Amino acid sequence: MAFQINDSVTWVGKIDWELRKFHGEELSTHNGSSYNAYLIRAEKTVLLDTVWGPFAKEFVDNLKQEIDLNEIDYIVSHHGETDHSGSLPELLKHIPNTPVYCTANAVKSLKGQYHQDWNFQVVKSGDKLSLGSKELTFIEAPMLHWPDSMFSYLSGDNILFSNDAFGQHIASEKMYNDLIDQNLLYGEALKYYANILTPFSKMVEKKINEIVALNLPVSMICPDHGVIWRHEPLQIVEKYLTWARDYQENQITVIYDTMWNGTRRMAEALAAGLTAGDPDVTVKLFNSARSDRNDIITEVFQSKAILLGSPTINKGILTSVAGLLDEMKGMAFKHKQAAAFGCYGWSGESVKVLTEKLQEAGFQVDKEGLRLTWDPDAQGTEACHEFGKEFASGLK
Ligand code: FEO
């Protein structure tokens, strides 16, 4: 499959309808994904990125249907991660001397993965590649989301090729932002940002401001995953700026794991208390052992505060909560409040452990956590309700 984006640019990527996990088993992709590669034909011809290795042969076969491979003058590798570079070894078997334009860090990444001394041409921000009547300008974008990442801008057509930035893990036969369900589009774009770009928000904001200051006309943004932004393409840029500025909504998320339902009952009573404390706040509950971790991270991203609960086990906390805490620490969320809760039968360390780990993860913990023995009785349930009410009203 290939489709023409305009007179000079053709999409030559791969739609991966089956993909359910990405980055190994780390990131859920409920709606599949696509690996977008683009062929630009002017007086010179350039291929922008390839697709993930398992599809390498299919990619090269399809590309051959589109163009005689020997007519490809240049290859641009915006980012060395294998979902975009994985077909380079197969492709370069056919056209081994073709120059590969990439950043200095991408050379390290590509050599490190494929152990090949290809014809690398290192570029920096502002460097240009003439295609004849059109020109490609490179813009380094370190940490969006790897140190090697870069964008390129096609003058004349005014297209920004943004690699991972502005992408979404969506498989769709309708490859433009104005043709697909907007809730799906923004849900996946947000999940992508929350789980992949949150730790680099300061750099996202700086890079976007740098690009905006260039005052380049942008008719389209072509990311390397999901749909192309052709209708009001800057809408996703504005969203990224909003998300990069310590984004939060009026939401409190209650996350817990439970052994025999005591901590679950606490969570539910706490949630009712939150609503009593602030009827306008959105309250959501997740059992971390039974919910998708990346979906929880997205909810935390949207929240102004979380309540995190675990019963005590072996003087510690349940593993699903421990894993989530580790992941949240890596996300480096800013300006979010938190408090801990949990029930216990014997030693009861979980709330102390949770509180310490929440603080280590960068959450502001102003309220002492709530711990109850055994299962909450009427008095315990009331204590949870009151705790939730005070917590929510204190955040108003
Ligand atoms: Fe889509 Fe960082 O690779």
Boltz pocket constraint, residues with backbone or C-beta under 6 A from the ligand:
constraints:
  - pocket:
      binder: B
      contacts: [[A, 79], [A, 81], [A, 82], [A, 83], [A, 84], [A, 145], [A, 146], [A, 164], [A, 224], [A, 225]]
      max_distance: 6.0
